[in-house]
Amino acid sequence: MAKFDVGGQAVIEGVMMRAPSRFVIAVRKPDDNIIIKKQDVSLDRNKWLKKPVLRGLIALYDALVLGIKALNFSAYHSTGEGEEQVSKVGMFFSMAGGLGLGLLLFVYLPLLLTDLSKHILPAVETSSLLYNAIDGVIRVIFFVLYVWIISFFKDIQRVFQYHGAEHKVIYTFEAGQELTVENARKMGRLHPRCGTSFIIIVMAVCILSFSLIPNDSHFLIKLGARVVFIPLIAGISYEILKFSGRHCGNPLLKIFITPGLWVQKITTREPDDKQLEIAIISLKAALDQELPEGIEVV
């Protein structure tokens, strides 16, 4: 069995894999050749950032900074279009745009609709738990609708197949099996430590956390708290995600992680063997294992 966790992310015609202190992007080019990019990550060498809750910040870093780098690299090499390198200014605006859209769809609009619901359900105004439960349910609905709508786009369907390949290969590694297409093909595509499940857990933790804010607080205070507490909530949610991933056989935890697995039925698709091959090469490179001949490394 694996002695440490690995993670990953599906990109355009490829997979990014993250092992301790290194992340690797593997992409299939239009000529069917495979190119990979390796990068050491120094944050993992900081012992303080390995502490519970704080290590959740590493997960946020992966999702934002490394995720954008991986998408940029894959977009260039899978199509040959655009610029391979992103300037710091471009990186800032990409992150700011993504964060802004996320805050609008999953923070501001759900809170606004919840605040308006007081005119229909008077109890919402007096019960913090009910107020935040409605806010959380609306947020989940928005998220599920978002991933369901984008799942109809052909390019996104390909990304979701690579997402499935990423999970199958990680399962193979965790089972201590050799990283081969044959072994990975037998594995499931729904993983309890997936980023999709992480988002669902974050939304559940938000309901309980924001219930501590007085219900008669001004709308802007409620909105500001939802933004300011994101890092702390992400850190707590990450610890829940890791714990549930290691004890997913527990009947109570199965109930807790089930919603995230349900949503993964939308965000993952069954991959083909070529997609599994890309995910395997990416993980092997992240683990510093021997790669097949003919792989271009940059």
FENCOR-V772043 format. One record per run of one state. SS is the DSSP state (2 for helix, 1 for strand, 0 for the rest). FROM is the first residue (numbers start at 0). TO is the last residue. If there is no record, write none. Layout:
ss=<SS;SS>
from=<FROM;FROM>
to=<TO;TO>
This chain:
ss=<0;1;0;1;0;1;0;1;0;2;0;2;0;2;0;2;0;2;0;2;0;2;0;2;0;2;0;2;0;2;0;2;0;2;0;1;0>
from=<0;6;11;13;19;21;28;33;40;41;45;46;50;54;79;87;119;122;126;127;150;153;174;180;185;194;210;218;228;229;246;250;267;272;286;295;297>
to=<5;10;12;18;20;27;32;39;40;44;45;49;53;78;86;118;121;125;126;149;152;173;179;184;193;209;217;227;228;245;249;266;271;285;294;296;297>
